[in-house]
Amino acid sequence: MAQDIQFSIRFVDPQYKSDDVVTEVHYLIEDLRDLNGMSQTRFEPISEIRDVAEIRVGVTFAAPSDLLGPILRRLRDRLYYNPIATAFCFKMADIMLCIETHQADDLLGFIAAAQSGLLFAPERDYLAEAETYSRTQGELSPTELDNLNLLRQRLGLTAEQAEVLNARAASPYPTKADKHRHFEDMTAAEFSRLRAMDEGPPFASKDIWPVLQELAENLGLPFLEAEAIYQTHQQRYHDDTKLKTEQTTAKTAEDGRLSAEAKAEAERQKQAQQTQERLNQYRDLCRQTMTHAIYPSEFDQGRLDQARRLWGISAEQALQLETEVRDELYGGVASATGVDYNRLRNLLHQQAWHEADMETEVLILNALNLDMQPVTAATMERLSTVDLTTIDGLWNRYSKGRFGFKAQQQVYRGQQQIQADDRQRWLAFEEALGWREAPSLFSRGYKPYHDLTFSLEAPPGHLPTWRWCCPSLSDRYKINLEIMAAVIHHLNTCMPLETVTVPALDTAFPTQIA
């Protein structure tokens, strides 16, 4: 059951008019009575003489301690909206706290203390006293229990609460026998640890005595009993160590020492393991510095250089690891023709779709060594699978599968399944990609390149465009159908999709549509 707290709240601002003070007291009572659990609370007035008349300047009341937090928050809100100088007093048992302020923030400390249970904590005081007693003989004596019972009554705790706190003070070893048994187990565990670690010559065990002695003090175990347990285990440890030393000496004499080659091999393996661990550490550090940016900041690059020198990693190894991590996080830039795809990756990472599309054209023409001349059906076959896969992978990654060559292959497959006529299939393919519109009376449907959509709102497969196949982009974005068939055929050869085939272009079908 929560113990009651006595509250006293009094308005002390001498400049505040008497009528206003009486009104404030009235509203204070109404605000407090509105709280859950306060509707039946009895409020006693605090009166004093002001302006030759006795007026009500405050109230006193009692409330359960579990309502302290809500009450303090309500008082803080009142000060926030009406900062009138007010004296607050809170009393529970022998503890009284008072504060006089007109600032709402001054009550924040009281609120935090109330929420953490530190402002009025009779359980805490009782537990501290019980823990002090439990350290004497390990068990609470009749006199100590009687003293604690008196303290319980003074703090307003129930017998059930005191019983729980007594058990907590004595736990987890409530009796002297329990403490003795626990100290025995811990001493045995410490010496077992020493045996497993094979720590040095005999008498190395004396280093653990201060820790065991501290444990005995914390348990309330008499010093002589603890020392006797320790010495018994110490003697066993010394005997075991002596026997082990004799056995080791005998085995060494029988087997001889390891050969120099075996030692050298062991050392090489150790160094190789250490080198690999350092490389793994450097890889992890690279990943941390590149998590939010393709290239580390100047500060992070300095950290990488410092780590590389500290761990003895060569500049070549560091560069290789940085490249591997960058490719893992942001997509690979491999090329069979020596083309640098880093700028394309940066542009796609920035969602700069238009610039990335133009960069793709430059890279494909460089890969084919065409000196900025459009790709033909014959030259298309020379484009490396590695380069095609790199370009497709970057577009696919940064568009979340919406763009790239494979997305265009998927669109073609859909048209192949519904369009039997070659001419209609290619026209429907371009329309599905958003590269052209349905022809009308005044237009054949082709769009100027600058009217294409360079955003994620574009249709699937819209980008990258095949501007590297177009002889001109000045008036409209239009691709020779023979080249279009060659591109799809080459893509399916290099990056095949399941059940996708591209028939040879019908020679009777015109390669240009006017």
ABEGO torsion letter per residue (X at the ends): XBBBBBBBBBBABAABBAAAAAAAAAAAAAAAAABBGAAABBBBBBBBBBGGBBBBABBBBBBBAAAAAAAAAAAAAAAAABBBBBBBBBBBEABBBBBBBABAAAAAAAAAAAAAGAABBAAAAAAAAAAAAAAAAGBBBAAAAAAAAAAAAAAGBBAAAAAAAAAAAAOABABAAAAAAAAAAAAAAAAAAAAAAGBEBBGAAAAAAAAAAAAAAAAGBBAAAAAAAAAAAAAAAAAAAAAAAAAAAAAAAAAEBBBAAAAAAAAAAAAAAAAAAAAAAAAAAAAAAAAABABBBAAAAAAAAAAAAAAGBBAAAAAAAAAAAAAAAAEBABBAAGBBAAAAAAAAAAGBAAAAAAAAAAAAAAAAGAGGBBBBAAAAAABBAAAAAAAAAAAAAAAGGABEAAAAAAAAAAAAAABABAAAAAAAAAAAAGABBBBBAABAGBBBAAABBBBAABBBGAOBBAAAABABAAABBBBBAAAAAAAAAAAAAABBBBGBBBBBBBAABBABBX
